[in-house]
Amino acid sequence: MHMHWQCSCGHVAHGDSEDEIVRKAQEHMRKDHGKEVSREEVLQAAKAASH
C-alpha cells in the first residue's frame, strides 16, 4: 500500500511499505530537524495515498 507522511515544515515522504515510510520520515526528522521520532509516531501520522 502506498503511503505518505507530511512534516509540519511541508516535507512529504512517500513509501510503498510501513518500513519505507518510517525510514524516510525518521531520516528527514534527524537530518533536517535534529529530532528523533518513533516508528509509532510516524505511522500514526502517515496516511494511505488515494492514488
Backbone bond lengths (Angstrom), bond angles and torsions (degrees), N, CA, C in turn:
res aa  C-N    CA-C-N  psi(-1)  N-CA   C-N-CA  omega(-1)  CA-C   N-CA-C  phi
1 M - - - 1.444 - - 1.531 108.82 -
2 H 1.300 116.70 130.01 1.459 121.05 178.56 1.528 109.00 -77.75
3 M 1.328 115.27 132.91 1.462 120.89 -178.49 1.518 109.52 -128.70
4 H 1.329 115.37 160.67 1.454 119.54 171.43 1.522 109.39 -138.18
5 W 1.313 114.00 153.72 1.457 122.80 179.62 1.520 106.63 -134.50
6 Q 1.330 117.04 133.72 1.459 120.35 -179.35 1.515 110.16 -120.12
7 C 1.316 115.30 129.01 1.458 122.97 176.90 1.530 108.98 -81.18
8 S 1.304 116.39 156.91 1.467 120.04 178.04 1.529 111.84 -64.13
9 C 1.343 118.13 -18.63 1.465 120.95 177.54 1.529 111.71 -80.94
10 G 1.341 116.64 -8.27 1.456 120.67 179.41 1.518 114.45 105.94
11 H 1.322 117.82 -14.14 1.466 121.52 178.22 1.526 109.53 -63.52
12 V 1.333 116.32 135.61 1.460 121.10 178.32 1.524 108.66 -120.27
13 A 1.329 115.63 130.72 1.461 121.71 175.59 1.520 107.92 -110.06
14 H 1.326 116.00 139.28 1.464 121.99 178.93 1.522 108.58 -118.83
15 G 1.319 116.34 147.68 1.454 120.14 177.45 1.511 111.80 -159.13
16 D 1.328 115.26 158.53 1.460 121.32 -179.47 1.524 112.60 -100.22
17 S 1.341 116.77 2.30 1.463 120.55 177.60 1.523 108.68 -150.99
18 E 1.324 115.92 163.56 1.462 119.86 176.90 1.520 110.12 -60.96
19 D 1.332 117.21 -42.65 1.463 120.66 -179.03 1.525 111.51 -59.95
20 E 1.324 116.73 -42.24 1.463 120.79 -178.43 1.529 111.31 -66.89
21 I 1.314 117.87 -44.64 1.464 120.66 -178.09 1.523 110.27 -67.46
22 V 1.327 117.27 -38.54 1.468 120.97 178.17 1.524 109.75 -64.30
23 R 1.328 117.45 -46.02 1.467 121.10 -179.70 1.527 111.05 -59.74
24 K 1.326 116.76 -46.82 1.466 120.51 -178.22 1.527 111.90 -66.61
25 A 1.322 117.34 -41.66 1.466 120.70 -179.96 1.522 110.69 -66.89
26 Q 1.334 117.16 -44.08 1.462 120.28 179.68 1.524 110.72 -64.39
27 E 1.321 116.96 -40.15 1.465 121.07 178.08 1.530 110.41 -61.64
28 H 1.325 117.35 -45.07 1.465 121.68 178.77 1.525 110.76 -61.01
29 M 1.312 117.17 -48.61 1.466 120.87 -177.41 1.527 111.40 -62.50
30 R 1.327 116.77 -40.51 1.461 121.47 179.97 1.529 110.71 -67.80
31 K 1.329 115.98 -48.71 1.464 122.22 -174.46 1.530 112.54 -71.92
32 D 1.330 117.18 -45.74 1.463 120.60 -172.88 1.523 114.77 -94.51
33 H 1.320 117.22 -21.78 1.469 119.45 -175.94 1.526 113.75 -124.98
34 G 1.335 117.74 -6.32 1.456 121.08 179.91 1.517 113.28 64.40
35 K 1.332 116.53 28.94 1.468 121.43 -177.78 1.522 110.36 -122.64
36 E 1.318 114.68 152.17 1.460 121.55 174.08 1.526 108.27 -104.98
37 V 1.317 117.07 135.66 1.464 121.66 174.71 1.523 107.85 -125.14
38 S 1.307 115.89 147.08 1.460 120.55 -178.58 1.525 110.76 -81.39
39 R 1.302 114.65 161.76 1.467 121.34 175.02 1.527 109.62 -56.05
40 E 1.328 116.27 -43.39 1.461 121.39 -178.39 1.527 111.63 -62.60
41 E 1.345 116.92 -40.43 1.470 120.34 178.90 1.524 110.93 -63.20
42 V 1.322 116.09 -42.89 1.465 120.12 179.97 1.525 110.43 -64.02
43 L 1.324 116.53 -48.49 1.464 119.93 -176.60 1.516 111.92 -66.65
44 Q 1.318 117.28 -31.57 1.461 120.47 177.93 1.533 110.26 -65.17
45 A 1.334 116.59 -35.41 1.463 121.12 -177.83 1.534 112.80 -89.84
46 A 1.336 117.56 -17.65 1.467 121.26 -178.20 1.524 110.14 -72.86
47 K 1.319 114.54 151.20 1.464 120.50 179.97 1.523 109.32 -130.75
48 A 1.303 115.68 148.64 1.460 120.48 174.34 1.521 108.03 -72.11
49 A 1.314 116.11 133.21 1.463 120.53 178.62 1.522 109.17 -76.97
50 S 1.311 115.53 141.31 1.462 120.02 -177.14 1.522 112.72 -85.53
51 H 1.328 117.40 -3.85 1.468 119.17 179.74 1.502 111.72 -128.89
